[in-house]
Amino acid sequence: MDWFAFDAEHSYGYGAGGSQATSQNGHSNMLYTYAATRPLRAVYFDGFSAEKKADGTLDMQDVLVSRDNTDEVRIADSERGELLCAWGKQYGIQGFVREEATFELLWCDFEDGVQM
């Protein structure tokens, strides 16, 4: 399970937290291009349900993975991703697209449906 970004500048943020080709710690970031090998099944979150803020905008994503909808504990993005993938597996969902400033894709299994 990992995140893809649809925009190159957004991608650099996943590669060691930098916004340039060389991260702040001096390591070089690499960009990879993936292509779908077949039609893919993904859930699309847009607008406020996609925004990563603590003031309720992630509620739709968290409702899907939480048994207790009143839980005020903020779920880390990596944990939310694992939980979304586990939830989606029972419905044949392989990934989740979020529309923020740009688009990002949580893909649950890199061995299934995509190739570099």
Backbone as a ProteinNet text record, in pm:
[ID]
protein_1_A
[PRIMARY]
MDWFAFDAEHSYGYGAGGSQATSQNGHSNMLYTYAATRPLRAVYFDGFSAEKKADGTLDMQDVLVSRDNTDEVRIADSERGELLCAWGKQYGIQGFVREEATFELLWCDFEDGVQM
[TERTIARY]
85.1	0	89.5	59.1	133.1	54.9	102.6	36.9	109.7	32.9	81.9	35.9	110.4	62.4	50.2	-50.1	-72.6	8.1	70.7	143.9	289.1	385.5	526.7	568.7	528.4	567.2	508.4	386.7	323.6	399.5	448.5	521.8	646.7	715.1	837.6	810.5	692.9	658.6	656	625.9	626.1	767.9	859.5	996.7	1086.2	1072.5	1155.4	1110.9	990.7	935.1	982.9	1057.3	1105.5	1012.2	1030.9	948	1032.4	1153.6	1243.6	1305.9	1383.4	1444.3	1540.5	1601.3	1687.6	1620.5	1603.8	1534	1621.5	1563.9	1634.4	1753	1750	1861.8	1968.8	1955.3	2057	2042.6	1949.5	1928.9	1847.7	1880.6	1809.6	1674.9	1570.7	1438.3	1422.9	1348.7	1323.3	1173.8	1139	999.6	982.1	876.8	845.5	711.5	696.9	570.9	509.3	384.3	311	198.4	162.4	50.2	-41.2	-168.7	-265.6	-251.9	-259.8	-252.2	-390.5	-492.9	-631.2	-721.5	-852.2	-940.9	-928	-922.4	-900.9	-1027.2	-1043.5	-1158.8	-1108.7	-1154.8	-1111.8	-1229.9	-1227.4	-1325.6	-1265.9	-1348.6	-1303.4	-1359.2	-1269.9	-1308.3	-1273.7	-1371.2	-1341.5	-1387.8	-1353.6	-1397	-1350.6	-1437.6	-1399.7	-1375.1	-1434	-1410.4	-1270	-1198.1	-1062.2	-957	-993.7	-897.2	-844	-712.5	-650.6	-637.5	-743.8	-744.3	-816.2	-790.1	-846.2	-984.6	-1040.5	-1166.6	-1290.2	-1285	-1403.1	-1403	-1305	-1308.7	-1273.4	-1204.6	-1172	-1280.1	-1388.8	-1491.4	-1542.3	-1563.9	-1617	-1521	-1392.2	-1294	-1289.3	-1293.3	-1284.5	-1410.1	-1526.6	-1650.7	-1642.9	-1581.3	-1570.7	-1486.9	-1389.8	-1295.5	-1312.7	-1399.2	-1413.8	-1546.4	-1542.9	-1666.7	-1739.5	-1664.9	-1722.1	-1716	-1825.7	-1828.3	-1812.9	-1821.8	-1806.9	-1664.3	-1576.9	-1438.7	-1369.3	-1314.9	-1247.7	-1098	-1048.7	-905.9	-872.8	-773.3	-731.3	-647.6	-682.4	-610.9	-498.5	-377.9	-265.1	-295.5	-242.8	-272.2	-229.6	-115.2	-70.3	-166	-211.6	-307.6	-442	-486.5	-611.3	-602	-487.3	-468	-480.9	-416.6	-426.5	-570.9	-639.8	-779.3	-871.4	-848.7	-928.9	-907.9	-782.6	-754.7	-823.4	-819.3	-886	-1036.9	-1094	-1238	-1273.3	-1195.1	-1225.1	-1210.1	-1121.8	-1096.8	-1224.7	-1310.7	-1434.9	-1531.2	-1508.6	-1594	-1521.9	-1402	-1324.9	-1263.6	-1253.7	-1193.5	-1043.1	-967.5	-822.7	-748.2	-816.5	-748.7	-847.5	-792	-871.9	-805.4	-881.1	-832	-882.3	-791	-831.2	-796.3	-891.8	-869	-844.7	-718.5	-683.9	-643.2	-528.9	-477.3	-446.9	-397.6	-381.9	-442.6	-432.1	-488.6	-382.5	-424.2	-336	-413.6	-341.3	-402.5	-338.7	-419.2	-375.4	-397.9	-290.8	-304.8	-271	-360	-350	-250.6	-229.2	-140.2	-67.3	61.3	140.3	165.4	135	150.1	25.3	-77.7	-206.9	-258.4	-254.8	-321.1	-237.7	-114	-27.3	112.3	182	321.3	402.8	530.7	619.9	670.1
-116.7	0	122.7	214	339.9	442.2	564.5	676.6	711.2	740.8	799.9	944.8	1030.5	1165.5	1176.8	1247.4	1264.4	1381.3	1457.9	1578	1562.1	1595.5	1575.5	1651.1	1775.6	1852.4	1791.9	1743.9	1676.2	1547.4	1477.9	1352.8	1371.7	1483.2	1506.3	1506.9	1548.4	1547.3	1407	1306	1167.6	1113.4	1168.2	1118.9	1193.2	1171.5	1228.7	1367.6	1406.4	1529.7	1657.1	1647.7	1768.4	1813.3	1935.1	1983.2	2006.5	1954.5	1969	1833.7	1826.7	1699.9	1646.8	1733.3	1690.4	1727.1	1630.2	1654.5	1733.3	1773.6	1854.9	1781.6	1649.4	1574.9	1543.1	1596.9	1582	1458.2	1370.3	1251.1	1285.8	1219.3	1242.8	1171.2	1240.1	1178.9	1122	1013.3	951.3	955.9	987.2	982	859.6	785.3	668.8	691.7	636.7	644.8	505.7	498.3	372.1	380.9	266.3	258.4	144.5	162.7	57.5	-53.7	-176.7	-291.7	-346.1	-290.1	-331.9	-227	-233.2	-138.2	-153.9	-41.6	-41.2	2.8	-43.8	-6.2	79.9	204.9	298	383.6	423.7	517	656.5	753.6	891.4	981.4	1044.6	1144.2	1281.2	1372.2	1506.5	1609.4	1732.9	1843.2	1826.7	1861.9	1858	1716.4	1614.8	1478.2	1429.9	1502.6	1465.4	1546.8	1661.5	1752.2	1693	1700.9	1642.7	1748	1768.6	1860	1792.4	1838.8	1775.7	1827.7	1917.9	1980.9	1917.1	1788	1717.9	1683.8	1731.7	1708.5	1565.1	1493.3	1353.5	1257.8	1312.8	1229.1	1119	1147.3	1045.3	928	956	848.4	772	845	780.8	701.6	745.1	670.7	533.1	524.7	396.6	295.8	342.5	251.3	241.2	321.1	323.1	261.2	177.8	120.2	222	315.1	416	550.9	592.9	717.5	841.1	826.7	942.2	955.5	866.8	866.9	996.5	1065.9	1193.3	1176.1	1052.7	1027.9	1042.8	1123.5	1143.3	1023.7	968.9	854.5	906.2	853.5	890.1	846.3	919.9	891.4	750.2	703.5	568.3	463.8	483.9	391	398.2	518.7	534.6	459	468.1	396.6	246.5	191.3	47.3	7.2	87.7	57.9	69.4	171.9	185.8	66.3	22.5	-92.8	-218.5	-238.9	-355.4	-347.4	-228.8	-210.1	-234.1	-175.2	-184.3	-323.4	-403.5	-537.8	-620.4	-606.5	-684.9	-645.7	-529.1	-481.4	-480.4	-534.8	-535.9	-401.7	-312	-179.9	-191.6	-140	-155.9	-29.2	83.3	208.1	319.3	433.4	549.4	674.8	753.8	880.2	992.8	1084.4	1204.2	1326.2	1415.6	1541.6	1649.5	1689.3	1801.5	1915.7	1977.7	2078.1	2011.3	1887.8	1801.7	1666.5	1571.6	1439.4	1347.7	1259.8	1155.9	1025.2	915.5	783.8	696.2	638.7	534.6	403.5	332	204.5	94.5	-1.8	-100.4	-212.6	-248.3	-359.9	-330.9	-298.3	-263.3	-382.6	-502.4	-621.8	-647.8	-565.8	-592.9	-471.8	-480.7	-381	-264	-250.7	-141.1	-195.6	-127.8	-163.7	-37.3	-47.4	67.6	79.6
0	0	0	-92.1	-93.9	-174.3	-164.6	-231.8	-360.7	-464.8	-589.1	-591.6	-656.4	-685.7	-837.4	-883.9	-1027.1	-1082.4	-997.1	-1034.4	-989	-1075.6	-1042.7	-917	-903.2	-784.5	-657.3	-665.8	-551.9	-519.6	-622	-602.6	-519	-537.7	-461.3	-311.4	-270.7	-129.2	-71	-153.7	-106.3	-97.9	-174.5	-178.6	-82.4	44.8	151.7	193.3	159.7	212.9	147.7	40.9	-24.7	-134.4	-181	-290.9	-415	-413.7	-527.2	-556.9	-665.7	-705.1	-599.7	-522.1	-412.7	-282.4	-196.7	-71.1	24.8	135.3	233.4	294	299.9	357	253.1	133.1	30.5	-56.4	-24.7	-106	-229.7	-338.3	-463.3	-461.4	-500.9	-513.1	-653.2	-664.3	-793.5	-821.9	-944	-987.4	-1076.8	-1052.5	-1133	-1200.7	-1318.7	-1391.2	-1394.1	-1353.8	-1354.4	-1456.5	-1511	-1604.5	-1561.9	-1584.3	-1554.4	-1657.4	-1611.5	-1701.4	-1736.1	-1672.5	-1695.9	-1632.1	-1653.4	-1584.5	-1432.6	-1363.7	-1218.9	-1146.4	-1023.4	-940.9	-826.1	-823.8	-719	-674.4	-548	-492.6	-503	-537.4	-558.2	-448.2	-371.7	-272.1	-327.9	-331	-379.9	-278.9	-306.5	-221.1	-78.1	15	155.4	206.2	145.9	193.2	158.6	74.2	37.2	110.3	160.3	222.9	352.9	372.5	491.3	601.3	674.3	788.3	903.9	1023.7	1143.6	1179.8	1102.1	1142.3	1080.1	1055.6	1007.4	860.5	785.8	641.6	604.2	689.6	661.5	710.5	761.3	823	730.7	603.1	512	501.9	488.9	482.1	614	723.9	855	889	842.9	867.5	801.2	684.6	615.2	692.3	769.4	834.2	984.9	1042.8	1188.1	1228.9	1328.6	1382.2	1468.1	1523.7	1613.2	1542.9	1482.6	1405.8	1492.5	1623.2	1711.7	1762.5	1719.2	1766.6	1726.4	1822.9	1796.9	1773.2	1778.3	1759	1610.9	1582.5	1443.7	1399.2	1285	1229.6	1140.6	1157.2	1071.1	928.1	830.5	690.3	650.7	699.8	666.2	723.2	847.2	907.4	835	800.7	726	593.4	528	402.3	418.5	520.7	546.9	574.8	654.9	689.2	567.8	483.8	361.6	269.2	255.3	169.1	221.6	352.7	412.1	390.4	408.6	386.9	240.4	149.4	7.2	-50.7	7.4	-45.3	-51.7	47	48.8	-63	-124.6	-233.7	-368.4	-373.5	-496.8	-531.7	-434.2	-456.1	-434.8	-530.8	-528.2	-489.9	-488.7	-457.7	-429.9	-390.1	-351.6	-406.1	-480.7	-535.5	-446.5	-410.9	-336.4	-420.8	-433.1	-503.7	-399.6	-387.7	-300.7	-393.5	-367.5	-460.8	-594.7	-588	-705.3	-667	-755.7	-728.2	-670.7	-580.4	-530.2	-525.8	-540.3	-544.5	-439	-353.4	-261.9	-335.3	-368.3	-437	-338.1	-325.9	-218.3	-246.4	-372.3	-403.7	-534.3	-524.3	-642.2	-734.2	-688	-770.9	-855	-839.4	-902.5	-979.7	-1111.9	-1195.4	-1242.9	-1193.1	-1237.7	-1265.7	-1355.9	-1383.5	-1399.5	-1366	-1376.1	-1518.5
[MASK]
++++++++++++++++++++++++++++++++++++++++++++++++++++++++++++++++++++++++++++++++++++++++++++++++++++++++++++++++++++

